[in-house]
């Protein structure tokens, strides 16, 4: 991963809006059949080309395929792994259970439908689908300005969170089986020259969902330790500098008053092998938590490069805070960020002006702005 040594490089967390025709096909279901449907794949290729072009034209530095052909960032694996013919249980959010009318308004009925479960031995079978995703992204990137490209992949922990274990004798056995299977996907993305983003919202978001909501913070952290062990097992063969980890508390419109605080899990998070962390900051419940990095001693692999995620709105303040803790540290560099307008699909080229020395740069204003910087020694 490249560092933001002269200016703040920008990216986002993965999923971007799909064209209506593609979205309708995905929502119609039966993705196992559609993955081999030529008409569906034509729609996916067109959507990837469009969303990659929009990112490049908006000045996004680290680009992806917008997850255009996936039904979700986690459950897409049902089309790439064997053993997933189970029923599972619906996702429940404890902070919304006390207000069922609002819950139904925000979440809709779809979230209360079971996502599926694991009822057999897990192995990786999605080689062709994975290669198709890689080819679509590389084809779309050809000739477009960008610094790097990434592709997201579900972590063992988030798969286990959405798709219940109905086969293995223990959660640990299930997680390690998932790690061994998903290792194939992670390593192939790395071999293709892409930054591997491992999506790990289970390390934070899961605290208030399903059975985790009944646990103490200590018990949840013990479960998170096991999920971190599975992740590190799966990515053991990939250089840390070639990976980043996405951590968040979910983007649904709930009070989030049952969320685990970052300080409770930070020591677990920093055990991850990926050398980049894409951390949600737009959630008002956690907006202040960048301050934690003024107190926590980062492992050596994070001292040279650290990533911070923030949405548009107060992206400048969050980015500066994450990059240096206090604005005073950046007075010498005259680093200022000013947001103008949100980026939206199909619109003209909106800009986020950055003045860092003598440079100006366009940046994405809809998704997350990720800060990569060379960490300074604490004074």
Secondary structure per residue as TSV (DSSP state, phi and psi in degrees):
chain	resnum	aa	ss	phi	psi
A	1	X	-	360.0	138.3
A	2	X	-	-78.8	151.4
A	3	X	-	-99.7	154.3
A	4	X	-	-87.5	70.4
A	5	X	S	-81.3	-27.7
A	6	X	S	-115.4	-26.9
A	7	X	S	-155.9	166.6
A	8	X	-	-80.6	117.7
A	9	X	-	-78.4	151.0
A	10	X	-	-122.1	150.9
A	11	X	-	-157.4	-161.2
A	12	X	-	-150.2	-176.1
A	13	X	-	-95.6	-5.4
A	14	X	S	142.1	-73.7
A	15	X	-	-79.8	133.7
A	16	X	-	-127.0	159.3
A	17	X	-	-57.3	139.2
A	18	X	-	-93.4	150.6
A	19	X	-	-60.8	151.9
A	20	X	H	-57.6	-42.5
A	21	X	H	-63.8	-41.4
A	22	X	H	-68.6	-42.1
A	23	X	H	-59.9	-41.8
A	24	X	H	-63.3	-38.7
A	25	X	H	-65.0	-40.8
A	26	X	H	-66.9	-44.2
A	27	X	H	-68.9	-18.9
A	28	X	T	-70.6	-15.4
A	29	X	-	86.4	-167.6
A	30	X	-	56.5	52.3
A	31	X	H	-68.6	-24.7
A	32	X	H	-61.6	-37.2
A	33	X	H	-78.1	-40.2
A	34	X	H	-67.4	-26.9
A	35	X	T	-60.7	-23.3
A	36	X	T	-106.9	9.0
A	37	X	-	-83.5	117.2
A	38	X	H	-56.5	-37.8
A	39	X	H	-65.6	-40.8
A	40	X	H	-64.9	-43.9
A	41	X	H	-65.9	-32.5
A	42	X	H	-63.6	-42.1
A	43	X	H	-62.9	-40.6
A	44	X	H	-64.4	-47.1
A	45	X	H	-58.9	-42.5
A	46	X	H	-65.0	-41.1
A	47	X	H	-66.6	-41.1
A	48	X	H	-63.0	-45.0
A	49	X	H	-59.4	-41.0
A	50	X	H	-67.7	-44.8
A	51	X	H	-74.4	-32.2
A	52	X	H	-67.2	-42.9
A	53	X	H	-62.3	-39.2
A	54	X	H	-64.0	-40.8
A	55	X	H	-64.1	-47.4
A	56	X	H	-62.8	-43.9
A	57	X	H	-68.6	-20.8
A	58	X	T	-92.7	0.1
A	59	X	T	86.7	14.8
A	60	X	-	-68.2	132.3
A	61	X	S	-84.4	-42.8
A	62	X	E	-113.4	109.6
A	63	X	E	-109.3	151.7
A	64	X	-	-135.8	-171.2
A	65	X	-	-90.3	5.4
A	66	X	T	68.5	9.6
A	67	X	T	54.8	37.4
A	68	X	T	-61.1	-36.2
A	69	X	T	-94.0	10.8
A	70	X	-	-105.9	146.0
A	71	X	S	-76.3	-28.9
A	72	X	-	-165.5	168.9
A	73	X	T	-74.4	-14.2
A	74	X	T	-116.2	-51.4
A	75	X	G	-79.5	-2.8
A	76	X	G	-58.7	-21.7
A	77	X	G	-67.1	-16.3
A	78	X	G	-61.7	-24.2
A	79	X	G	-87.6	-4.2
A	80	X	T	-123.4	-5.4
A	81	X	B	-125.6	144.6
A	82	X	S	-82.6	161.2
A	83	X	S	94.8	6.8
A	84	X	-	-112.2	72.8
A	85	X	-	-118.3	12.0
A	86	X	B	-81.6	179.4
A	87	X	-	-94.5	-51.6
A	88	X	-	78.9	-172.7
A	89	X	-	-130.2	154.6
A	90	X	-	-68.9	158.1
A	91	X	-	-75.7	132.1
A	92	X	-	-122.1	141.5
A	93	X	B	-114.7	113.9
A	94	X	H	-63.6	-28.1
A	95	X	H	-72.3	-16.6
A	96	X	H	-102.4	-11.9
A	97	X	H	-65.2	-28.4
A	98	X	T	-75.7	-12.5
A	99	X	-	-129.3	71.3
A	100	X	H	-59.5	-35.1
A	101	X	H	-65.9	-44.1
A	102	X	H	-67.6	-38.7
A	103	X	H	-55.9	-46.7
A	104	X	H	-66.2	-34.6
A	105	X	H	-67.6	-41.9
A	106	X	H	-79.0	-48.3
A	107	X	H	-89.6	-25.3
A	108	X	T	75.0	177.3
A	109	X	T	-81.3	-23.2
A	110	X	G	-61.8	-34.6
A	111	X	G	-69.3	-19.9
A	112	X	G	-89.2	6.7
A	113	X	S	-93.0	131.3
A	114	X	-	-55.4	138.7
A	115	X	-	-85.1	-15.0
A	116	X	-	121.5	173.6
A	117	X	E	-152.5	166.3
A	118	X	E	-94.1	116.3
A	119	X	-	-121.5	18.4
A	120	X	S	-159.8	177.1
A	121	X	-	-63.5	136.8
A	122	X	-	-92.9	131.6
A	123	X	-	-149.7	159.9
A	124	X	B	-88.0	126.6
A	125	X	-	-127.5	3.7
A	126	X	-	-98.0	31.4
A	127	X	H	-57.4	-43.8
A	128	X	H	-67.3	-41.9
A	129	X	H	-65.0	-39.9
A	130	X	H	-64.2	-45.7
A	131	X	H	-63.7	-34.9
A	132	X	H	-64.5	-40.9
A	133	X	H	-61.7	-44.6
A	134	X	H	-62.2	-45.7
A	135	X	H	-63.6	-41.1
A	136	X	H	-61.1	-42.9
A	137	X	H	-67.8	-46.0
A	138	X	H	-65.6	-37.3
A	139	X	H	-64.5	-40.9
A	140	X	H	-70.6	-29.5
A	141	X	H	-76.5	-21.1
A	142	X	T	-54.7	121.6
A	143	X	T	82.6	-0.4
A	144	X	-	-99.6	145.1
A	145	X	-	-71.6	128.6
A	146	X	-	-167.5	160.4
A	147	X	S	-90.4	-47.5
A	148	X	E	-150.3	170.8
A	149	X	E	-130.6	145.6
A	150	X	E	-130.9	163.0
A	151	X	E	-138.8	135.6
A	152	X	E	-87.5	152.8
A	153	X	E	-147.4	141.0
A	154	X	E	-69.1	139.0
A	155	X	-	-79.4	160.0
A	156	X	H	-55.1	-39.2
A	157	X	H	-66.6	-41.2
A	158	X	H	-74.0	-30.2
A	159	X	H	-63.0	-47.1
A	160	X	H	-64.3	-29.4
A	161	X	H	-69.9	-43.6
A	162	X	H	-83.3	-34.1
A	163	X	S	-115.0	101.3
A	164	X	E	-64.1	151.1
A	165	X	E	-79.5	115.5
A	166	X	S	-122.4	15.7
A	167	X	S	-133.4	-48.2
A	168	X	S	-79.4	154.7
A	169	X	S	-69.4	-22.7
A	170	X	S	-150.6	162.7
A	171	X	H	-62.6	-37.7
A	172	X	H	-62.6	-44.4
A	173	X	H	-61.9	-39.6
A	174	X	H	-65.0	-47.2
A	175	X	H	-62.0	-41.8
A	176	X	H	-70.2	-33.5
A	177	X	H	-65.2	-41.2
A	178	X	H	-63.8	-40.9
A	179	X	H	-60.8	-45.0
A	180	X	H	-66.7	-33.1
A	181	X	H	-75.7	-47.4
A	182	X	H	-72.0	-16.9
A	183	X	H	-52.3	-37.0
A	184	X	H	-58.8	-45.2
A	185	X	H	-68.5	-46.6
A	186	X	H	-58.6	-47.2
A	187	X	H	-68.9	-34.0
A	188	X	H	-67.7	-38.7
A	189	X	H	-62.0	-41.7
A	190	X	H	-64.3	-43.6
A	191	X	H	-62.2	-28.0
A	192	X	T	-79.0	-2.2
A	193	X	T	86.6	16.8
A	194	X	-	-101.5	150.0
A	195	X	E	-70.0	131.1
A	196	X	E	-92.4	114.8
A	197	X	E	-99.7	116.4
A	198	X	E	-96.5	118.8
A	199	X	E	-82.9	117.6
A	200	X	-	-127.4	47.2
A	201	X	G	-64.6	-16.8
A	202	X	G	-60.0	-25.9
A	203	X	G	-70.1	-16.8
A	204	X	T	-130.1	-56.9
A	205	X	G	-57.7	-36.8
A	206	X	G	-65.0	-17.0
A	207	X	G	-54.5	-38.2
A	208	X	G	-102.2	16.6
A	209	X	B	-124.2	152.7
A	210	X	G	48.7	-141.1
A	211	X	G	-70.1	-19.3
A	212	X	G	-63.3	-26.2
A	213	X	G	-65.1	-20.0
A	214	X	G	-90.1	-5.8
A	215	X	S	-87.5	158.4
A	216	X	-	-76.3	166.2
A	217	X	H	-59.8	-40.3
A	218	X	H	-60.8	-44.9
A	219	X	H	-65.7	-39.5
A	220	X	H	-63.1	-42.0
A	221	X	H	-63.1	-35.4
A	222	X	H	-63.6	-40.2
A	223	X	H	-66.6	-38.9
A	224	X	H	-65.5	-36.1
A	225	X	H	-60.0	-41.6
A	226	X	H	-65.1	-39.7
A	227	X	H	-68.8	-34.6
A	228	X	H	-67.0	-38.4
A	229	X	H	-62.5	-40.0
A	230	X	H	-65.4	-42.0
A	231	X	H	-61.0	-50.4
A	232	X	H	-63.6	-32.8
A	233	X	H	-63.5	-41.4
A	234	X	H	-70.6	-31.1
A	235	X	T	-108.2	17.5
A	236	X	T	-60.4	-25.7
A	237	X	T	-93.9	6.1
A	238	X	S	-112.8	134.3
A	239	X	-	-59.4	136.2
A	240	X	G	-53.4	-37.1
A	241	X	G	-68.5	-9.5
A	242	X	G	-98.0	7.4
A	243	X	E	-134.0	154.9
A	244	X	E	-138.6	152.4
A	245	X	E	-117.6	131.1
A	246	X	E	-98.1	126.1
A	247	X	E	-126.1	132.1
A	248	X	-	-158.1	173.7
A	249	X	S	-109.8	15.8
A	250	X	-	87.8	145.4
A	251	X	-	-106.0	17.9
A	252	X	S	-76.3	156.3
A	253	X	S	-87.7	71.3
A	254	X	S	-119.8	172.7
A	255	X	-	-69.9	-25.1
A	256	X	-	59.4	24.1
A	257	X	T	-78.6	-4.0
A	258	X	T	-101.5	4.5
A	259	X	-	-63.6	147.6
A	260	X	-	-78.0	140.7
A	261	X	-	-77.0	148.3
A	262	X	H	-58.3	-36.1
A	263	X	H	-62.9	-24.7
A	264	X	H	-75.5	-24.5
A	265	X	H	-118.6	-2.0
A	266	X	H	-59.5	-37.4
A	267	X	H	-67.6	-27.3
A	268	X	H	-75.3	-45.0
A	269	X	H	-57.0	-42.5
A	270	X	T	-74.6	-2.3
A	271	X	T	-84.2	-9.2
A	272	X	-	-65.1	142.7
A	273	X	S	-68.6	-36.9
A	274	X	-	-55.0	136.8
A	275	X	S	-86.1	-0.2
A	276	X	E	-123.7	142.3
A	277	X	E	-122.5	123.3
A	278	X	E	-101.0	105.6
A	279	X	E	-113.4	128.0
A	280	X	-	-65.3	133.7
A	281	X	-	-127.6	-9.0
A	282	X	-	-76.5	-19.2
A	283	X	S	-68.8	115.2
A	284	X	T	-57.2	-26.0
A	285	X	T	-65.4	-24.3
A	286	X	T	-125.0	10.9
A	287	X	G	-60.2	-29.9
A	288	X	G	-84.3	-8.7
A	289	X	G	-76.6	-2.8
A	290	X	G	-60.8	-24.9
A	291	X	G	-62.9	-21.6
A	292	X	G	-58.9	-29.6
A	293	X	G	-77.4	-3.5
A	294	X	G	-82.1	-15.8
A	295	X	T	-109.0	-31.4
A	296	X	S	-83.7	134.2
A	297	X	-	-83.3	116.5
A	298	X	-	-77.9	142.5
A	299	X	-	-59.4	161.1
A	300	X	H	-56.4	-36.7
A	301	X	H	-67.2	-19.0
A	302	X	H	-96.2	-8.2
A	303	X	H	-72.1	-31.2
A	304	X	S	-87.5	-23.6
A	305	X	-	-152.5	129.5
A	306	X	E	-141.3	142.1
A	307	X	E	-115.5	142.6
A	308	X	E	-136.8	133.0
A	309	X	E	-106.8	143.4
A	310	X	E	-154.9	142.5
A	311	X	-	-86.0	170.9
A	312	X	S	-64.3	160.4
A	313	X	S	123.3	-74.9
A	314	X	S	-122.4	38.3
A	315	X	H	-58.6	-36.5
A	316	X	H	-63.0	-49.0
A	317	X	H	-62.6	-43.5
A	318	X	H	-66.1	-42.1
A	319	X	H	-62.7	-45.6
A	320	X	H	-64.3	-40.5
A	321	X	H	-62.8	-45.0
A	322	X	H	-69.2	-35.8
A	323	X	H	-72.0	-34.0
A	324	X	H	-142.0	2.2
A	325	X	S	82.9	-53.5
A	326	X	S	-133.0	150.5
A	327	X	G	-63.5	-29.9
A	328	X	G	-57.4	-32.2
A	329	X	G	-65.7	-19.6
A	330	X	G	-108.5	8.9
A	331	X	G	-60.4	-39.0
A	332	X	G	-65.4	-26.5
A	333	X	G	-91.6	-10.4
A	334	X	T	52.6	49.1
A	335	X	-	-89.2	116.9
A	336	X	E	-133.1	141.3
A	337	X	E	-126.2	133.2
A	338	X	E	-131.5	122.3
A	339	X	E	-85.2	136.7
A	340	X	-	-104.8	-63.0
A	341	X	-	-145.9	155.6
A	342	X	-	-71.7	143.4
A	343	X	-	-80.1	137.2
A	344	X	-	-141.0	152.1
A	345	X	T	-59.4	133.2
A	346	X	T	82.0	-3.4
A	347	X	-	-85.2	172.3
A	348	X	-	-69.5	174.8
A	349	X	-	-78.0	97.3
A	350	X	-	-79.4	158.4
A	351	X	-	-133.5	149.6
A	352	X	E	-116.9	110.1
A	353	X	E	-76.1	133.6
A	354	X	E	-123.9	128.1
A	355	X	E	-112.6	105.4
A	356	X	B	-131.0	101.6
A	357	X	T	69.1	-120.8
A	358	X	T	-109.1	17.3
A	359	X	B	-102.5	150.0
A	360	X	-	-126.8	145.2
A	361	X	-	-149.7	139.2
A	362	X	-	-76.4	151.2
A	363	X	-	-148.6	159.1
A	364	X	-	-75.0	133.9
A	365	X	S	-113.1	-0.4
A	366	X	S	-97.3	-48.7
A	367	X	S	-92.5	-164.2
A	368	X	-	-77.6	140.2
A	369	X	E	-95.1	123.2
A	370	X	E	-109.0	128.1
A	371	X	E	-94.6	129.4
A	372	X	E	-124.0	122.0
A	373	X	E	-145.0	160.6
A	374	X	-	-83.3	114.8
A	375	X	-	-65.5	142.8
A	376	X	-	-96.2	153.3
A	377	X	-	-67.7	140.9
A	378	X	-	-72.5	138.0
A	379	X	-	-96.9	360.0
